[in-house]
Amino acid sequence: MDVTNGAWESLASTGGADGPGTMGVVLGVIGLLVVLLLIGAFWFGMRRRDKESRPPRPDEQPPRPDHRTEIQESGLHGSDRFPANGRALSPYELSDRGNEVIPPPEDEPRRD
């Protein structure tokens, strides 16, 4: 005698062992917990931000230096011309031809 077949049909028709509204209540409680978690995270973030120091005012900023503080290479390289006689170079004759970096121009004073 198989009694499980009837039990499965009765469970499917009632929506679960605790009744049809149980799933809605559980989802409502989970949604409420998520909302409370988000509100708590926002409150905690605001407290942390209030403890940070304020950004400096324009008159508190450090002065700008008169010289360039970083070197930006423009990628200029030396000449990679072929020999004047038109003969092609072999791989062992190439060496570092055209890869030497041209030094940057002299610094110019900044104008404000």
N, C-alpha and C positions, 0 to 999 in steps of 0.2 A: 504494500500500500504506500503510495507516494503522497505525502502531505505537504511537501515543499512547494508543489505547483500552485496550490491554492493560496499558500502564504505569500508567494511572490505577487500573485494577482491582487491580493488585498493591499499589499504595500504600495503597489503601483497606483492603485485607485485612490488611496488616502493621501498620497504625497509624502509619506514617511511615517515613522513610528510615532512621532510626537505631534502630528497633525499637519495640515496644509500651510499654516502660517509661520511655522518655525523657521523656514529658510529666509523669509522676509525680515523677521526679527534679528536673525543672526547677521544678515547683510547690513541692516540698519545700525547695529551695534559696532560692526567693523568699520562702517563709514564714519560713525561718530568718533571712534578712536583715531582714525586717520586725520580727521579735521582737528582734533585736539592735539595730535602730534605736530601738525603743521603750525598751529597757533603757538605751541610751545617753542618750536624751532625759531619762529619769527621773533618771539619775545627774547629768547636767548641771544640771537644775533644782534638785536637792538641793544641789549645790555653790553655785549662785547664791543660794539661800535662806540658806545658812549664812553667806555673806558680808554679808548685810543686817544692819542694826542691829536690836536687839531692840525690841519695843514698850515704851513707857514704863509704869512701874508707877503705881498710883493716886496715890501721894504725889508723883510727878513731873509730874502733869498740871497745866496752867495753871489759876489760880483763875478762878472764874466771876465775870463783871463784875456790878456792882450795878445797872446800867441795861440797858435793852433794846438789843441791838446790831443788830437788823434790824427793819424796819418791815413788818408784814404788813397789807396793805390788805384790808379785808373786803368791798369792793365797794359800800359804801353811797354812794348818790348823793342829790342834792337832790330836792326835791319836783317831781313832774311832774303836778300837778293842773291841771284845766281852769280857765279863767277863771270867776269867780263868776257872771257873767251868763249862763253856759251856751252862749255863742257858740263855735263851733268855730274853731280857729286855722288860718290859711292857712299853707302851707309857708314863705313868706318871713317869717312872724311867729314861727316856732318857735325859730329861732337855736339856742342851746345849752341850751335849757330842759330841765332834769332831768339834765344831764350834769356839773354841777359836783360835784366830789368833796367830801364832808364830811371835815374834818380828823380825824385819829385822836384818841382821848382821851389825856389826859396819862398819862405813864408812872407806874406804881406800882412801888415798890421790890420786889425779889424777896425771897421768904421761903425759907430753906433748911430 
